[in-house]
Amino acid sequence: KAGVTQTPRYLIKTRGQQVTLSCSPISGHRSVSWYQQTPGQGLQFLFEYFSETQRNKGNFPGRFSGRQFSNSRSEMNVSTLELGDSALYLCASSLVLRDNEQFFGPGTRLTVL
Amino acid sequence: AQRVTQPEKLLSVFKGAPVELKCNYSYSGSPELFWYVQYSRQRLQLLLRHISRESIKGFTADLNKGETSFHLKKPFAQEEDSAMYYCALSGFQGAQKLVFGQGTRLTINP
């Protein structure tokens, strides 16, 4: 079974631009979560989606948004990029809502110049 | 508020020695605790969770609600245990939100 895939793997943007990251969960998984990983703040929860509905949101500004499609694929968008948004963005999927074993993707490395 | 603390950023032990990675948490309810591991050039993956009470790769972790701790232990370290270890907390059953500690980089010396 293929694992969680994320595209693109690497991205370079400049301040003020916007970016969209994509995540394809493991086949059959309906829950998708996003995390931001930085050296200073570590792993921080961004959002959680289940059946196209955002169930939970972390403490991030409104510039960070996401969505989930009917096939469970998810995207996250960051508008008006800032230097501090440079990070590894991880997506994780799980089979059902009550199962906390999350399977992580390889991440998208975003660099904001 | 939910919080996970891993006091050691780096931990270095010799092969065959016991290993203990510390994790303390703060949560007013009944948490679910996990250990995730990231080996070099690999994805973050679940190592174990307290509700299953399993021993994975020789590692065990006991949830101590009195001390609000979930330390990870292994009696005899192996070189392949070298990795980044993250303790994580989920506040309620069914919630996918994980609160992670800062991680401990474990190095096993030959």
HADDOCK unambig.tbl for C-alpha pairs under 7 A between the chains (distance, minus, plus):
assign (segid A and resid 33 and name CA) (segid B and resid 96 and name CA) 6.96 0.50 0.50
assign (segid A and resid 42 and name CA) (segid B and resid 102 and name CA) 5.45 0.50 0.50
assign (segid A and resid 43 and name CA) (segid B and resid 100 and name CA) 6.03 0.50 0.50
assign (segid A and resid 44 and name CA) (segid B and resid 99 and name CA) 6.96 0.50 0.50
assign (segid A and resid 45 and name CA) (segid B and resid 97 and name CA) 6.44 0.50 0.50
assign (segid A and resid 45 and name CA) (segid B and resid 98 and name CA) 6.69 0.50 0.50
assign (segid A and resid 45 and name CA) (segid B and resid 99 and name CA) 6.96 0.50 0.50
assign (segid A and resid 48 and name CA) (segid B and resid 96 and name CA) 6.63 0.50 0.50
assign (segid A and resid 48 and name CA) (segid B and resid 97 and name CA) 6.80 0.50 0.50
assign (segid A and resid 97 and name CA) (segid B and resid 94 and name CA) 5.12 0.50 0.50
assign (segid A and resid 98 and name CA) (segid B and resid 93 and name CA) 6.10 0.50 0.50
assign (segid A and resid 98 and name CA) (segid B and resid 94 and name CA) 3.74 0.50 0.50
assign (segid A and resid 99 and name CA) (segid B and resid 94 and name CA) 6.27 0.50 0.50
assign (segid A and resid 100 and name CA) (segid B and resid 94 and name CA) 6.79 0.50 0.50
assign (segid A and resid 100 and name CA) (segid B and resid 96 and name CA) 5.93 0.50 0.50
assign (segid A and resid 101 and name CA) (segid B and resid 46 and name CA) 6.79 0.50 0.50
assign (segid A and resid 103 and name CA) (segid B and resid 45 and name CA) 6.52 0.50 0.50
assign (segid A and resid 104 and name CA) (segid B and resid 43 and name CA) 6.43 0.50 0.50
assign (segid A and resid 104 and name CA) (segid B and resid 44 and name CA) 5.90 0.50 0.50
assign (segid A and resid 104 and name CA) (segid B and resid 45 and name CA) 6.67 0.50 0.50
assign (segid A and resid 105 and name CA) (segid B and resid 43 and name CA) 6.52 0.50 0.50
assign (segid A and resid 106 and name CA) (segid B and resid 43 and name CA) 5.53 0.50 0.50
